[in-house]
Amino acid sequence: MKGVILAGGTGSRLFPITETINKHLLPVYDKPLIYYPLSNLILAGCKEILIISSPKSLGELKNQLGDGSRFGISLSYVEQLSPEGIPSAIYLAKSFSENEDIWVSLGDNLIFGSRIKELYEDVNSSKKATIFIKHVGSIYGFGSAKIEKEKITHLEEKPKTKSSGWAVTGLYKFPNSVFELIPTMHPSERNETEIIDLINKFLVHKNLDYKIFGRGVTWVDCGTVDDLKLADSFVHNYQKINNTLI
């Protein structure tokens, strides 16, 4: 199984911290942030992982992670020359995929909890595109999924409402056909390809599944200073209370 970590972007919501360092290398208690999505892809069974980042940051990431041998995996790296959206970044993994299905994780997501390995193993047995959703108190700023009769009926990119809802987390598994769909996409008003638009293509073709991260799973999108601090506190408290490492 192959995986991709998207570790580009400018980290503008974390300025001025990220003006000189890639946000995925910022510490979350005792480990760089990127260790958490890396761990999740390893749990999902990925033995070969591609890290995609900007030319400016790729050297820093290589210095931190190396070739992956100390983690028992193989790591490779690709430059994303300009930030043109998540699907455009995923497309850079086409040759790496070698016609296999791929897992994709955003590099700033912390996902930790009970029985997630079993959940990932179940997803590996499916040929459908799969997204992972989590119920949140405010859907503002997240991709949103509407569920009716246990089926996804609608997906929306960052709705303006602050009501509760199902947030689309930054972890996905795609069949290799994703590399045929991405070239058919058009940039949004932000002049970027949008991940929700890509997922919608699978929904239209009835080739989309979802898994729920329940109450036993913690998910933090570490894109802001407050969320980064929240993740830091969670890891610190969990490790101290349970005398174990995340």
RARAUR-V507613 format. One line per field, one symbol per residue. ss: DSSP state (2 for helix, 1 for strand, 0 for the rest). phi: phi as a letter, one per 20 degrees, with the letter a starting at -180 (. if undefined). burial: I if it has 24 or more other ideal C-beta (glycine too) atoms within 12 Angstrom, else O. Layout:
ss=???
phi=???
burial=???
This chain:
ss=011111000002220022200022201100110222222222200001111110222222222220002220011111100000122222200222200001111100111110022222222200001111111100000011111100111111000000001111111111000222222200000000102222222222000111110000111110002222222222222222220000
phi=.dccdecememffdgegefcbfffdffdldbfgfffffffffffnfeccdddbfgfefffffffdmenffemcddcccedfbfdofgffgffegffflmefceccffdddcbremfffffffffedeefcdddbfcfcegndfcdddclmcfdaccelfffdffreeefecbccfffgfeegfeedfefemcfdffffffffffelcccbceeefedecceeecfffffffgfffgfffffelbee
burial=IIIIIIIIIIIOOIOOOIOOIIIIIIOIIOIIIIIIIIIIIIIIIIOIIIIIIIOOIIOIIOOIIOOIOOOOIIIIIIOIOOIIIIIIIIIIIIOIIOOIIIIIIIIIIIIIIOOIOOIIOOIIOOOIIIIIIIIIOOIOOIIIIIIOOOOIOOIIIIIOOOOOIIIIIIIIIIIOIIIOIIOOIOOOOOOIIIIIIIIIIIIOOOIIIIIIIOOOIIIIIIIOOOIIOOIIOIIOOOOOOOOOOI
